[in-house]
Amino acid sequence: MAVPEPAGGGELKRTKEVEDAEKYSFMATVTKAPKKQIQFADDMQEFSKFPTKTGRRSLSRSISQSSTDSYSSAASYTDSSDDEVSPREKQQTNSKGSSNFCVKNIKQAEFGRREIEIAEQDMSALISLRKRAQGEKPLAGAKIVGCTHITAQTAVLIETLCALGAQCRWSACNIYSTQNEVAAALAEAGVAVFAWKGESEDDFWWCIDRCVNIDGWQANMILDDGGDLTHWVYKKYPSVFKKIRGIVEESVTGVHRLYQLSKAGKLCVPAMNVNDSVTKQKFDNLYCCRESILDGLKRTTDVMFGGKQVVVCGYGEVGKGCCAALKALGAIVYVTEIDPICALQACMDGFRVVKLSEVIRQVDVVITCTGNKNVVTREHLDRMKNSCIVCNMGHSNTEIDVGRLLNLSCSTVPTFVLSITATTQALALIELYNAPEGRYKQDVYLLPKKMGEWREARATYPLGQQFLVRVRRQPAPALVRRAPDRADGRPGQVPGAQQERAFQTQLLQILRDREGPDHTRQHSTDSF
């Protein structure tokens, strides 16, 4: 029910309004003043345009420099003007006047050289191979075309191959993992390298083609990681492919492709499968991923894994390493696996084996480690909860519809691990190139066990481990003091304690002779 307005109320209200208007009249003056227009350099500026890389990095943590660049390649973005021009459109030359390369910025070569020198300090097996074989030049005449991750560790491998007599042309197997400063250092050293971080798909294949298609130079060896280079040569340059003396493949996917060619009778050259080398598989897949999975996720997300629910798709060597690392941080880990043996191993290691569809709505992190395709599809992405982290540790771009390789796109890989891999690749190239005709047919082979043992022994040195010294057995009279012969002609015997003492004395002398005079004080017969 409306309350009636008191008599004279309308007049009082109008009087109040007049007083308020006079009291705040200065505000009306301010509001009526014309607004100052902000002048832009370009009045037609469109807000839909993408900002520069520097601007994008400041907008979001998820695409900051720490998430898009590895620590060692931070110098790749020192000059923002370089990002506006494709390296394919630049005219660059090194200090020797050569332009037979295509990198982001040749001026970063000095910094890249320092990174290579640091990497050499933790790659004892590869450096040992270089020192031992560079005088013999076992790869003299070899023309190697390679497609791998271009990092400081790969640069040590490339320069080792060159020191052993090979000519090399190189491209990147991953569009995000290239360290621009390292590529510049290789170009400065005279290596024909075609790679930069952030290539497009068209750039990727263009770089591979520049390595293969060149007048006056024809490759006779292939070093591949993923099979893309082998596929390109096989499809585009079949005449070159038939003249290849050997292929060395490093990845699970690339090896699978080689086996497919062999089964179909289309593999016309011998190939070496270094992925299934025992040491390489353990170090590069198990131990490496056990460390790099956390490195990549921590750099990009800063998330705490204790109590988080994580599903790891695949329990091969990579999956085992990822699960071990996440479990150690207190995460609740589920495993999906189609291989019954691997599934049983996951159960025995304390992990619950599930179907991805069963846990996709509740997990906080999804990690693919299968090497297969279409593991996480759009349907799975739509069912995930908000803020779920999805990443790939398997094949670079087939497991997730929008995925790439986490540990090489968002972090780095331990140098010691890459030393194992690089040494395996170098030994495989030497073996295939120098093998007599007829030893290897048109098939896929494993690295000979003898060469693998040599690599493993060299890799153990920096860990502080010493192998037992094989002491050549001596005849009994040289080690044991004998008593005079008995009257019946049988040899005399020293009592047990005296015989053991005599053996200790002889062994002590062997140790002194082996270690030299500086170590004789460290041993005494009382220590045995």
Secondary structure in CASP SS format (residue, H / E / C, confidence):
PFRMAT SS
TARGET T0000
AUTHOR 0000-0000-0000
METHOD secondary structure of the structure
MODEL  1
M C 1.00
A C 1.00
V C 1.00
P C 1.00
E C 1.00
P C 1.00
A C 1.00
G C 1.00
G H 1.00
G H 1.00
E H 1.00
L H 1.00
K H 1.00
R H 1.00
T H 1.00
K H 1.00
E H 1.00
V H 1.00
E H 1.00
D H 1.00
A H 1.00
E H 1.00
K H 1.00
Y C 1.00
S H 1.00
F H 1.00
M H 1.00
A H 1.00
T H 1.00
V H 1.00
T H 1.00
K H 1.00
A C 1.00
P C 1.00
K C 1.00
K C 1.00
Q C 1.00
I C 1.00
Q C 1.00
F C 1.00
A C 1.00
D C 1.00
D C 1.00
M C 1.00
Q C 1.00
E C 1.00
F C 1.00
S C 1.00
K C 1.00
F C 1.00
P C 1.00
T C 1.00
K H 1.00
T H 1.00
G H 1.00
R H 1.00
R H 1.00
S H 1.00
L H 1.00
S C 1.00
R H 1.00
S H 1.00
I H 1.00
S C 1.00
Q H 1.00
S H 1.00
S H 1.00
T H 1.00
D C 1.00
S C 1.00
Y H 1.00
S H 1.00
S H 1.00
A H 1.00
A H 1.00
S H 1.00
Y H 1.00
T C 1.00
D C 1.00
S H 1.00
S H 1.00
D H 1.00
D H 1.00
E H 1.00
V C 1.00
S C 1.00
P H 1.00
R H 1.00
E H 1.00
K C 1.00
Q C 1.00
Q C 1.00
T C 1.00
N C 1.00
S C 1.00
K C 1.00
G C 1.00
S C 1.00
S C 1.00
N C 1.00
F C 1.00
C E 1.00
V C 1.00
K C 1.00
N C 1.00
I H 1.00
K H 1.00
Q H 1.00
A H 1.00
E H 1.00
F H 1.00
G H 1.00
R H 1.00
R H 1.00
E H 1.00
I H 1.00
E H 1.00
I H 1.00
A H 1.00
E H 1.00
Q C 1.00
D C 1.00
M C 1.00
S H 1.00
A H 1.00
L H 1.00
I H 1.00
S H 1.00
L H 1.00
R H 1.00
K H 1.00
R H 1.00
A H 1.00
Q C 1.00
G C 1.00
E C 1.00
K C 1.00
P C 1.00
L C 1.00
A C 1.00
G C 1.00
A C 1.00
K E 1.00
I E 1.00
V E 1.00
G E 1.00
C E 1.00
T E 1.00
H C 1.00
I C 1.00
T C 1.00
A H 1.00
Q H 1.00
T H 1.00
A H 1.00
V H 1.00
L H 1.00
I H 1.00
E H 1.00
T H 1.00
L H 1.00
C H 1.00
A H 1.00
L C 1.00
G C 1.00
A C 1.00
Q E 1.00
C E 1.00
R E 1.00
W E 1.00
S E 1.00
A E 1.00
C C 1.00
N C 1.00
I C 1.00
Y C 1.00
S C 1.00
T C 1.00
Q C 1.00
N H 1.00
E H 1.00
V H 1.00
A H 1.00
A H 1.00
A H 1.00
L H 1.00
A H 1.00
E H 1.00
A C 1.00
G C 1.00
V C 1.00
A E 1.00
V E 1.00
F E 1.00
A C 1.00
W C 1.00
K C 1.00
G C 1.00
E C 1.00
S C 1.00
E H 1.00
D H 1.00
D H 1.00
F H 1.00
W H 1.00
W H 1.00
C H 1.00
I H 1.00
D H 1.00
R H 1.00
C H 1.00
V H 1.00
N C 1.00
I C 1.00
D C 1.00
G C 1.00
W C 1.00
Q C 1.00
A C 1.00
N C 1.00
M E 1.00
I E 1.00
L E 1.00
D E 1.00
D C 1.00
G C 1.00
G C 1.00
D H 1.00
L H 1.00
T H 1.00
H H 1.00
W H 1.00
V H 1.00
Y H 1.00
K H 1.00
K H 1.00
Y C 1.00
P H 1.00
S H 1.00
V H 1.00
F H 1.00
K H 1.00
K C 1.00
I C 1.00
R C 1.00
G E 1.00
I E 1.00
V E 1.00
E E 1.00
E C 1.00
S C 1.00
V H 1.00
T H 1.00
G H 1.00
V H 1.00
H H 1.00
R H 1.00
L H 1.00
Y H 1.00
Q H 1.00
L H 1.00
S H 1.00
K H 1.00
A C 1.00
G C 1.00
K C 1.00
L C 1.00
C C 1.00
V C 1.00
P C 1.00
A E 1.00
M E 1.00
N E 1.00
V C 1.00
N C 1.00
D C 1.00
S C 1.00
V H 1.00
T H 1.00
K H 1.00
Q H 1.00
K H 1.00
F H 1.00
D H 1.00
N H 1.00
L H 1.00
Y H 1.00
C H 1.00
C H 1.00
R H 1.00
E H 1.00
S H 1.00
I H 1.00
L H 1.00
D H 1.00
G H 1.00
L H 1.00
K H 1.00
R H 1.00
T H 1.00
T H 1.00
D C 1.00
V C 1.00
M C 1.00
F C 1.00
G C 1.00
G C 1.00
K C 1.00
Q E 1.00
V E 1.00
V E 1.00
V E 1.00
C E 1.00
G C 1.00
Y C 1.00
G C 1.00
E H 1.00
V H 1.00
G H 1.00
K H 1.00
G H 1.00
C H 1.00
C H 1.00
A H 1.00
A H 1.00
L H 1.00
K H 1.00
A H 1.00
L C 1.00
G C 1.00
A C 1.00
I E 1.00
V E 1.00
Y E 1.00
V E 1.00
T E 1.00
E C 1.00
I C 1.00
D C 1.00
P H 1.00
I H 1.00
C H 1.00
A H 1.00
L H 1.00
Q H 1.00
A H 1.00
C H 1.00
M H 1.00
D C 1.00
G C 1.00
F C 1.00
R E 1.00
V E 1.00
V C 1.00
K C 1.00
L H 1.00
S H 1.00
E H 1.00
V H 1.00
I C 1.00
R C 1.00
Q C 1.00
V C 1.00
D C 1.00
V E 1.00
V E 1.00
I E 1.00
T E 1.00
C C 1.00
T C 1.00
G C 1.00
N C 1.00
K C 1.00
N C 1.00
V C 1.00
V E 1.00
T C 1.00
R H 1.00
E H 1.00
H H 1.00
L H 1.00
D H 1.00
R H 1.00
M C 1.00
K C 1.00
N C 1.00
S C 1.00
C C 1.00
I E 1.00
V E 1.00
C E 1.00
N E 1.00
M C 1.00
G C 1.00
H C 1.00
S C 1.00
N C 1.00
T C 1.00
E C 1.00
I E 1.00
D C 1.00
V C 1.00
G C 1.00
R C 1.00
L E 1.00
L H 1.00
N H 1.00
L H 1.00
S H 1.00
C C 1.00
S C 1.00
T C 1.00
V C 1.00
P C 1.00
T H 1.00
F H 1.00
V H 1.00
L H 1.00
S H 1.00
I H 1.00
T H 1.00
A H 1.00
T H 1.00
T H 1.00
Q H 1.00
A H 1.00
L H 1.00
A H 1.00
L H 1.00
I H 1.00
E H 1.00
L H 1.00
Y H 1.00
N H 1.00
A C 1.00
P C 1.00
E C 1.00
G C 1.00
R C 1.00
Y C 1.00
K C 1.00
Q C 1.00
D C 1.00
V E 1.00
Y E 1.00
L E 1.00
L C 1.00
P C 1.00
K H 1.00
K H 1.00
M H 1.00
G H 1.00
E H 1.00
W H 1.00
R H 1.00
E H 1.00
A H 1.00
R H 1.00
A H 1.00
T H 1.00
Y H 1.00
P H 1.00
L H 1.00
G C 1.00
Q C 1.00
Q C 1.00
F C 1.00
L C 1.00
V C 1.00
R C 1.00
V C 1.00
R C 1.00
R C 1.00
Q C 1.00
P C 1.00
A H 1.00
P H 1.00
A H 1.00
L H 1.00
V C 1.00
R C 1.00
R C 1.00
A C 1.00
P C 1.00
D C 1.00
R C 1.00
A C 1.00
D C 1.00
G C 1.00
R C 1.00
P C 1.00
G C 1.00
Q C 1.00
V C 1.00
P C 1.00
G H 1.00
A H 1.00
Q H 1.00
Q H 1.00
E H 1.00
R H 1.00
A H 1.00
F H 1.00
Q H 1.00
T H 1.00
Q H 1.00
L H 1.00
L H 1.00
Q H 1.00
I H 1.00
L H 1.00
R H 1.00
D H 1.00
R H 1.00
E H 1.00
G C 1.00
P H 1.00
D H 1.00
H H 1.00
T H 1.00
R H 1.00
Q H 1.00
H C 1.00
S C 1.00
T H 1.00
D H 1.00
S H 1.00
F C 1.00
END
